[in-house]
């Protein structure tokens, strides 16, 4: 991909929502459809968005859009039978939303250390904590846009031990490893579409799973358990207007990820030898461009305080503590060249 002069290092560093201006009229057209339909929730746009997202995740049985990441995560935990007193394993190097989803259900969270190489869950510590705490469920978090290096071994271990595995895919839009997408190793994968994410709808989330029964449960959970209320759910619906943004962004996802990777290869890799290195066959969605050498202009840390410190857990997680101060994020924001490219209207 040839980048235009717009995509200079300076331009890459100016914050921008990952929305392509060429899609403005397409989005307005969809919003008009919603207005004309007189159905602003639980309509056709949400289904179209879910189908489009599921198509990006071969191996998943489908997708369920929610009003937030938390809606999908809590639905998955509830379906797994997690309740008061049950143990859920969780990496400490993550946003507090991850452990809070389990704590909300009365579960006991036991924190797991990360690797220094990828900032994601360490298989060695995960295996030890699983044997020690006998959890009902566990989280793996894909940090920064790439896939956790130990995901296959962790998924295999959880399957063998009967532990329900949720992939926190909040950062991992568009990532792949030898063609496999996040959320398809475990029992469920949950994405966030918060305003800063690679694909953003302002607020919102989506759950993917290979289990049709989990998808059915999540659809009921997001809507108070309607129609029969056998599922004790709440309101985690996504509006039709939000779903329209999600559909447009999903249609642009492959191009967006390719653009960011081309920009990183051309402008950032040559000057950041100490960057996070990916395994062969892995493509990052580049929510973050992570380096291990101090830099002057950084967007800060992915997380600068581990969750076990925030919650005052007395547990030794040396890599999580090191990562909190030992990495930096080089700004990289999607700024497509408009040039002669025609606006998408279909």
C-alpha positions in Angstrom: 0.0 0.0 0.0 1.5 3.4 -1.0 0.9 6.0 1.6 0.3 9.7 0.7 2.2 12.6 2.1 -0.8 13.0 4.5 0.5 9.9 6.3 3.7 11.4 7.6 4.8 10.6 11.2 3.3 14.0 12.3 0.0 13.2 10.8 0.0 9.7 12.3 0.4 11.3 15.7 -2.6 13.6 15.6 -5.6 12.0 17.2 -8.4 10.9 14.9 -11.4 8.6 15.3 -10.9 5.6 12.9 -13.8 6.8 10.7 -13.3 7.2 7.0 -14.9 10.5 5.8 -15.8 8.8 2.5 -18.4 6.8 4.4 -20.3 9.8 5.7 -23.0 9.7 3.0 -23.3 5.9 3.3 -23.8 6.3 7.1 -26.4 9.1 6.6 -28.2 6.8 4.1 -28.4 4.1 6.7 -29.6 6.5 9.4 -32.4 7.6 7.1 -33.4 4.0 6.6 -33.6 3.7 10.4 -35.7 6.8 10.7 -38.0 5.8 7.9 -38.4 2.3 9.4 -39.9 3.7 12.7 -37.8 0.9 14.4 -34.9 2.4 16.2 -34.0 -0.7 18.2 -34.0 -4.4 17.7 -34.2 -4.0 13.9 -32.6 -4.9 10.7 -29.4 -2.8 11.1 -28.4 -4.6 14.2 -28.8 -8.0 12.5 -26.8 -6.8 9.5 -24.0 -5.5 11.7 -23.9 -8.8 13.6 -23.8 -10.8 10.4 -21.0 -8.6 9.0 -18.9 -9.0 12.2 -19.5 -12.7 12.3 -18.3 -13.0 8.8 -14.9 -11.6 9.9 -14.7 -14.4 12.4 -14.7 -17.8 10.6 -15.4 -20.5 13.1 -17.8 -18.5 15.2 -21.5 -19.5 15.0 -22.5 -15.8 15.0 -22.3 -12.5 16.9 -24.5 -10.6 19.3 -24.3 -6.8 19.5 -24.5 -5.2 22.9 -24.6 -1.7 24.4 -21.2 -2.2 25.9 -18.3 -4.6 26.3 -19.6 -5.3 29.8 -22.9 -6.5 28.4 -21.2 -9.2 26.4 -18.8 -10.2 29.1 -21.4 -10.5 31.9 -23.7 -12.5 29.5 -20.9 -14.9 28.8 -20.0 -15.3 32.5 -23.7 -15.8 33.4 -24.0 -18.5 30.7 -21.0 -20.2 32.1 -22.8 -20.4 35.5 -20.5 -18.0 37.3 -21.9 -16.8 40.5 -21.1 -15.9 44.1 -18.0 -17.6 45.4 -16.9 -19.0 42.0 -13.3 -18.3 40.9 -12.5 -16.5 37.7 -8.9 -16.2 36.5 -8.0 -12.8 35.1 -4.8 -11.1 33.9 -3.7 -8.2 36.0 -2.5 -6.3 33.0 -5.9 -5.2 31.7 -8.5 -2.5 32.1 -10.6 -2.8 35.3 -13.7 -3.7 33.2 -12.3 -7.2 32.9 -12.2 -8.2 36.6 -15.2 -6.0 37.4 -17.4 -8.1 35.1 -16.7 -11.1 37.3 -16.9 -9.2 40.6 -20.3 -7.9 39.6 -21.6 -11.4 39.7 -20.1 -12.1 43.1 -17.2 -14.2 41.8 -13.7 -14.2 43.3 -11.1 -12.9 40.9 -7.6 -14.5 41.0 -5.0 -12.5 39.0 -2.5 -14.0 36.6 0.8 -12.6 35.5 1.6 -11.6 31.9 4.6 -12.1 29.6 6.9 -9.2 29.0 7.1 -10.0 25.3 3.5 -9.5 24.4 2.0 -8.0 27.6 -0.6 -10.8 27.6 -1.3 -13.7 29.9 1.6 -16.0 30.7 0.8 -19.6 30.1 3.1 -20.8 32.8 1.4 -18.7 35.5 -2.0 -19.4 34.1 -1.4 -23.1 34.3 -0.2 -22.8 37.9 -3.1 -20.6 39.0 -5.6 -22.9 37.3 -4.3 -25.9 39.2 -4.2 -23.9 42.4 -7.6 -22.1 42.3 -9.8 -24.5 40.2 -11.7 -21.7 38.4 -15.0 -21.9 36.7 -14.1 -19.4 34.0 -11.1 -17.4 32.9 -10.2 -14.4 30.8 -7.4 -13.9 28.3 -6.9 -10.3 27.2 -5.5 -9.5 23.7 -3.5 -6.3 24.5 -2.8 -3.5 22.1 -4.3 -5.0 19.0 -2.4 -8.2 18.6 -3.3 -11.7 19.8 -2.0 -13.2 23.0 1.0 -15.3 22.1 -0.1 -18.2 24.4 -3.7 -18.3 23.4 -3.6 -21.7 21.8 -2.0 -23.4 24.8 -4.4 -21.6 27.2 -7.4 -22.6 25.1 -6.3 -26.2 24.9 -5.7 -26.3 28.7 -9.1 -24.8 29.5 -10.9 -27.2 27.2 -9.2 -30.1 28.8 -10.0 -28.9 32.3 -13.5 -27.8 31.6 -12.8 -24.1 32.2 -15.0 -21.6 30.3 -12.6 -19.3 28.4 -13.5 -15.7 27.5 -11.3 -13.7 25.2 -11.3 -10.0 25.9 -10.9 -8.7 22.4 -11.5 -5.0 23.2 -8.3 -4.0 21.4 -8.0 -6.7 18.8 -10.2 -5.5 15.9 -8.9 -6.9 12.6 -6.1 -9.0 14.1 -5.4 -12.5 12.8 -2.9 -15.3 13.4 -2.5 -17.5 10.4 -6.0 -16.4 9.3 -7.7 -17.1 12.7 -9.5 -14.2 14.3 -9.6 -13.3 18.0 -12.6 -14.7 19.9 -12.5 -18.1 18.1 -10.0 -19.9 20.4 -12.1 -19.8 23.5 -15.8 -20.2 24.3 -16.5 -16.5 23.7 -14.9 -13.4 22.5 -16.0 -9.9 23.5 -15.2 -6.7 21.6 -15.5 -3.0 22.6 -16.4 -0.2 20.3 -15.7 2.6 22.7 -14.7 5.9 21.1 -11.0 5.3 21.0 -11.1 1.8 19.5 -9.9 0.8 16.0 -13.5 0.3 15.1 -15.6 2.8 17.1 -19.3 3.3 17.4 -18.9 5.7 20.4 -20.2 3.1 22.8 -21.0 -0.5 22.3 -19.7 -4.0 22.1 -20.2 -7.4 20.4 -19.9 -11.0 21.5 -18.8 -13.8 19.2 -18.9 -17.5 20.0 -18.8 -21.0 18.4 -21.6 -22.0 20.7 -25.1 -21.3 19.3 -26.6 -21.7 22.8 -24.4 -19.0 24.2 -25.5 -16.6 21.4 -29.1 -17.4 22.1 -28.6 -16.7 25.8 -26.8 -13.4 25.1 -29.6 -12.2 22.8 -32.1 -12.8 25.6 -29.7 -11.4 28.3 -29.3 -8.1 26.5 -33.1 -7.6 26.4 -34.3 -8.4 30.0 -34.7 -12.1 29.1 -37.6 -11.4 26.7 -39.8 -13.0 25.6 -40.1 -15.6 28.4 -37.8 -14.0 31.0 -36.1 -17.4 31.7 -32.8 -15.5 31.4 -32.3 -12.9 34.1 -31.0 -10.2 31.8 -30.8 -6.4 31.8 -30.8 -3.7 29.1 -27.7 -4.1 27.0 -29.3 -3.5 23.6 -27.5 -1.6 20.8 -29.6 1.0 19.0 -30.1 0.8 15.2 -28.2 4.1 14.8 -25.2 2.7 16.6 -25.5 -0.5 14.6 -25.4 1.5 11.4 -22.0 3.0 12.4 -20.8 -0.5 13.3 -21.8 -1.9 9.9 -20.0 0.9 8.0 -16.9 0.5 10.1 -16.9 -3.3 9.7 -17.1 -2.9 5.9 -14.0 -0.7 6.1 -12.1 -2.9 8.7 -9.8 -4.8 6.4 -8.7 -1.6 4.6 -8.2 0.2 7.9 -6.0 -2.5 9.4 -4.0 -2.7 6.2 -3.5 1.1 6.2 -2.3 1.1 9.7 0.1 -1.7 9.2 1.5 -0.1 6.0 2.0 3.2 7.9 3.8 1.3 10.7 6.1 -0.5 8.4 7.0 2.7 6.4 7.2 5.3 9.1 7.5 3.7 12.6 9.4 0.4 12.3 12.6 2.0 10.9 13.0 4.2 14.0 11.7 1.9 16.7 14.0 -1.1 16.9 12.8 -1.8 20.4 9.2 -2.4 19.3 7.0 -5.3 20.3 7.8 -8.1 17.8 5.0 -10.4 16.5 5.3 -14.1 15.8 5.2 -15.3 12.2 1.8 -15.3 10.7 0.3 -12.7 13.1 -1.3 -9.4 12.0 -2.0 -6.8 14.6 -4.9 -4.4 14.3 -2.5 -1.9 15.8 -4.8 -0.3 18.4 -1.5 0.5 20.0 2.1 0.5 18.6 4.1 -0.7 21.6 7.8 -0.1 22.2 10.0 -1.0 25.1 12.4 2.0 24.8 11.5 5.4 26.3 10.2 7.9 23.7 9.5 11.6 24.0 6.0 11.7 22.3 4.0 8.8 23.7 0.3 8.3 24.2 1.3 6.9 27.5 1.0 3.3 28.6 -1.6 0.8 27.6 -2.1 0.4 31.3 0.1 2.1 33.9 -1.3 0.3 37.0 -2.0 -3.4 37.2 -5.4 -4.4 38.5 -4.0 -6.4 41.4 -2.5 -3.2 42.6 -5.8 -1.2 42.2 -7.7 -3.9 44.1 -4.9 -4.4 46.6 -4.5 -8.1 46.1 -1.4 -9.4 47.9 0.0 -11.5 45.0 3.4 -11.5 43.4 3.1 -10.6 39.7 6.5 -9.3 38.7 6.0 -9.1 34.9 2.7 -7.2 35.4 4.5 -4.7 37.6 7.4 -4.4 35.1 5.1 -3.9 32.1 3.3 -1.0 33.9 6.4 1.1 33.7 8.5 -0.7 31.0 6.6 0.1 27.8 5.4 3.1 25.8 2.9 3.7 22.9 3.8 5.5 19.7 0.8 7.3 18.4 -0.7 5.9 15.2 -4.1 7.1 13.9 -5.9 6.2 10.7 -5.9 9.1 8.2 -6.9 7.8 4.8 -5.9 9.6 1.7 -9.0 11.0 0.0 -7.4 11.9 -3.2 -9.1 10.4 -6.2 -10.8 7.6 -4.2 -14.6 7.7 -4.7 -16.9 7.9 -1.8 -18.6 4.7 -0.9 -22.4 4.9 -1.4 -23.5 1.3 -1.9 
